[in-house]
Amino acid sequence: MLGDFDGPERDPACRVRGLMEVPDGFVPFEEQGPFLDHIGPVYVRREGDALVLGLRADERHNNHRGTIQGGLLSTFADFALGRAIEADADDGRDRATVSLTVDFLKPARAGDWIESRGRVERVGGTLSFADCTLTVEEREIVRARAVWVVVA
């Protein structure tokens, strides 16, 4: 997942549209899928056994009020929850979101670096449960909780 990477200073994706650089230790998340290619790039960094995902908010993510669209934050939380469950399960089984609950606590703005930290409560034979927080500079902006089901 982290692959070969020479660092953000050498990766042109880290300098998209002149935005602030990607924080140290983050590398592009491989195989994000075509939908996330539209909103990303999403980055990843290991912290012990946990994955921290990062996304630089851009003006294209704004709603009509000038803050980051809740749909983007929900998508990022859903992706992060799925990766946390995938890493914890480590069984290669395909899973899909059954339920996603998102609480929007504070707004994010273009230029913000948004990080996601997930916590897996349980991975079962059929259902998995996890929650995550999205933060900007250690300020919690979103809490999300999801249930995922094995589909294959």
C-alpha positions, 0 to 999 in steps of 0.5 A: 500500500505504501509502495516505493515513494521518494517523498512528497517533495518529488511527487507532483500530486503533492503540489496540486494547484499550488496548495500547501504541501502534504505533511511529512510521512504521508504518501499517496494511497494506492488503488483508491478507485475511480470515484476517489480519483475525482475528490482526492488524492487521498494520502496515507501514513502509518502510526504504529498498527493504525493507518491515518488517511489524509486529504487536502480540501480544495475550493472544488470541494466547497458548498455554496456557503464556502465550507467543505461539502458534507458529502465529501466529508462523508465519502472520506469517512466511509473510505477511511472506515472501510480501510480500517476494517479491511486492515483489521480483518486481514482476510481478503474478503470484500465488504460493503457499507450497510450503514453510515452515520455521520455527525458534522461537528465543525466546518472545514475550509479549502486548504485544510489538511483533513486527517482520518483515524479509525477504530474497529470495534469488531470484525465478525463473520458477516458484519463489521463495526467501526468508527472514525474521526476527521480532524483539522489540526487536531480539531475534531470536525466529524465523527462517523460510525459504520456497519459493513457486511461481507459481500463475497 
